[in-house]
Each structure stands twice: as C-alpha cells, then as structure tokens.
C-alpha cells in the first residue's frame, strides 16, 4: 500500500480548532537585498497599513489572510520582530521534544538517516480509519490513496482476523517507510496520484501549483525555491534536511503527517539569515498539499543589537471549502487560523526573548 495524502469527506467543526493553524500556509514573501525595502514589501506586497508595520517592529504579531486563487486554497501571512539571535529560532523549529508536549500532538517521531521501520512506532490508524480502508475503492474512499494501494490493501489484509488493526498498521508502516525512501530517491514524483475521488489528485503537480503562488521566490531565493521543487537534486551547500512524522488531533479524529523539514542558511550579509520549510509529504486527512515557510530576516537598521524579523508564509490546498456549505466552513477556518497564527507568533517571540 503506497502511503499518500489522505482525504476525509466532511470537515464539521474541527477546522475551527487551534491546531489547524499549524498546518495552514500562506503567500511566500519577497525580500529585497536592502532591509530599507522591507517596509515597502509589507506595504505594497502584503497590503499592511503604517500602523501594522509599526506594530511588527514594536514586537506585536501581525497576521493577514492573503487572496487565494480558488476556494480550496488558504493563504496566511504573519510577521513579528524578535529581540533574540536568529539561531534561537532554528533551535526552536527543530525541537521535537517541544512539539511532543503540545496538547494536540498525540505522537511524534524523527526519521533516522537512513529511515528505519523502527522509526514509525506510534504511527498508526485509529479504528475508524481501519474500517474506512476496508471499503475503499477508486473514486469512493474516505482515505486518499492510489487505486493500486487500495487493491493491495484489499488483497493483503484478512478483514475478519482478530488482529485486524495490527495487520493494517504493519502494512501502513511498511508503506510509510517506502514512501519516505522513494521520496528521498526520486523527489516530488514519489508523492504520486490519488484516486479516492472521481477526479484524481496529482500531488506533485498540486504542490508545484501551490508554490507558484509565490512568484517572487525564484528571483529572491532561487536555490531554495528550486530545492523545494527538485529535491533531492540541486541541494544547496548551506542546506540541512530532516524528516519527521506526527499524529495530531484536529477535532474529529487523529491525523497522520509526514514532513520534510528543510533549513537553508543565508550567506554573510544576506537579508534572509535563515529560510525554513515544512513540506508536507503525507497527511491522512484534510490537506491535499501543504507547506509552511519561515524566514528570519536581518534587522539592518539595528545591526548592533541581536534581533530579526520572523516572517511566516503559510498555504494549503484543502478539501471541503467549496460550495455554499464549504464557504461557511472556510470563513470560520480562516478566522480561527489567523487568531491562532497570531498567538503562535507571540508565543514564539516570548519564548525566544527569555
């Protein structure tokens, strides 16, 4: 069974939960070679007011929902000034023990290099997902996967066995391990095409389309942009890679995720000191594709003091946000996500400034 993004038909009220904001992503900002242009970027590219720009510099988190190209897309922007060394944010972003302590994280594990089957202890479907898998067929499945994976599961699992959940999760672990290894070898093409709905989802194509929202990124950070699209080729020398999985409570049921964490260090004097990407390789529900970008931008006017602008650019392609009912769900989801992104940026600032 090839692992992939999974999709659930109904959202209900879960999209208003605080944890959703962790997964939502927004427009990637452009950065000029001069920090004198940063305020211009806030003003002209993001549409912030002078009061909002001043609030960012004073240490208040400012967030905004960006225009989307379709109802299924969600884009968020957030920024705050942090009086701390940017290296502290990199340590924060890689602190898996911190994530494990958050109330919505049910389990989390880092992949070894190379990935091992033992890395996936705790990565498991709940009973509802096990039952849903039994009834999966192309064009009609509560779990997003290729038609070939549905067929493999139907043939490999003894659906009447007492150890049904164990069989399913053993197969899941093998599929997840193979998925990560294949991605590390072949890049985005390993993300596959999924047939859980009438219209298949080409995940590599969808990811490239999502990233294309940030038209300025290839000009300003060409190596970073190219690596996101063409991994594992063209790896910049100043880039680190890590992989982890998580089991997160989003409201109705646990959601499994696999994430590629990419960190790129800027060259001395570059306006972007660090760029960090959380690139979704797999999600068991809700998100067809998603990425979360963070940028630590040099505070040029205060070069003598430790401090940086933390800018978050977040965006995702989601199920259940179209149509009349979906528009209501979308409005609630975006509102809640903005609130929680603002709280998250404030909490990050407070933690790093301690």
Secondary structure, DSSP 8 states (H G I E B T S, - for coil): --------S--TTGGGSTTHHHH-B-------SSGGGHHHIIIIII---HHHHHHHHTT--EEEE---SSTTEEEEEEEEEESS-HHHHHHHHT-HHHHHTSTTEEEEEE--SS--GGGGTT----HHHHHHHHT-BTTB-SS---HHHHHHHHHH--TTSTTHHHHHHHHHHHHHHHHHHHHHHHGGGGG-EE-SSSS-EEHHHHHHHHHTT-TTHHHHSHHHHHHHHHTTSS--TTEEEEEEEEEEE-SSSEEEEEEEEEEEE--TT-SEEEEEEEEEEEESSSEEEEEEEEEEEE-GGGTTS--EEEEEEEEEEESS-SHHHHHHHHHHHHHHHHHHHHHHHHHHHHHHT-
